[in-house]
Amino acid sequence: MNLQKLLLTKNNCYISGKTIAPIGILIHSTGANNPNLRRYVGPDDKLLGHNPNNNHWNQAKPDGSNKCVHAFIGKLADGSIATYQTLPWNMRGWHAGSGSKGTANDHYIGFEICEDGLKDKDYFDKVYKEAVELTAMLCKQYNIKPENVICHSEANALGIASNHKDVMHWFPSFGKTMDTFRADVAKEIGSIVKENPPASKETLPVLRKGDKGEVVKTLQKKLNEFGYKLVVDGDFGAGTETALKDYQKKNGLTADGICGPATWAALNKPALAKTPEEITVENAMKAGVIVADADYWLNALNGRITVNKENLKALFDKYHTVYANKK
Ligand SMILES: [Zn+2]
């Protein structure tokens, strides 16, 4: 996936700043023959290209209405395919309309696949793949099951969206359905998990005073990450024992100076801040925590976080701004 980010900060959805706790993902296609991202995403960031009509969605309508989705998939100026994130994932978009049972806007992340003339298999295959990868990433990030991934026409059938046909007027022309899509998303989630397996317990033996070796060095380095000043010599002596007991005491563990599974688990857990104010770039780097989206920190106090090292500082600044505005 070629994931880019250009938040539509002038769109009323962004300006109103309402948030959601996503329970599912809603897939749209634009319903207009224009595969170029610049039709919807702007201004030009040198990848999108210039939109001479200046009718992209990064502008507010005077009456306060505004459609907005969380992402678009389509063509860059050079003809290659990309995905643009256009709203923070947990911000309320306006993409579903409503049905007899309310609106998916309140609970779903929505994205648009830019339609072309609906005849080009190469284009379809590329945007389909991009959509699968984006959806899998979001499912993983928000703990959403693939069965909660639906398209606009399915959402309409469920009574939570207006009467549109997307994407089932398009996918079947190339042998795909929302069922194949959900199956492909499930497969993709599986491969993400496989690429990032949880640390194996076997590599972390029980350590006590007198032990020596590389794994003792690992323990000493870990303790130093939490502020201890041990010499990393691979020799579990009195100093290491004292530090370990102190760490155990401060973290609600049995302070026996023996590093067993519970202590390893604690040491390997990112040191999450206790309050939003405590979240700093330094803390996050120290904790080995990397962040995909600053807004996600609002959920991250309790758990899972994903990754983008380059953007860390900017993302944190943004997070703090968002958080400060919410208080
Ligand atoms: Zn739609």
Residues whose N, C-alpha, C, O or C-beta is under 5 A from the ligand:
A	BS01	ZN	H28 S29 H95 H152 H164 D166
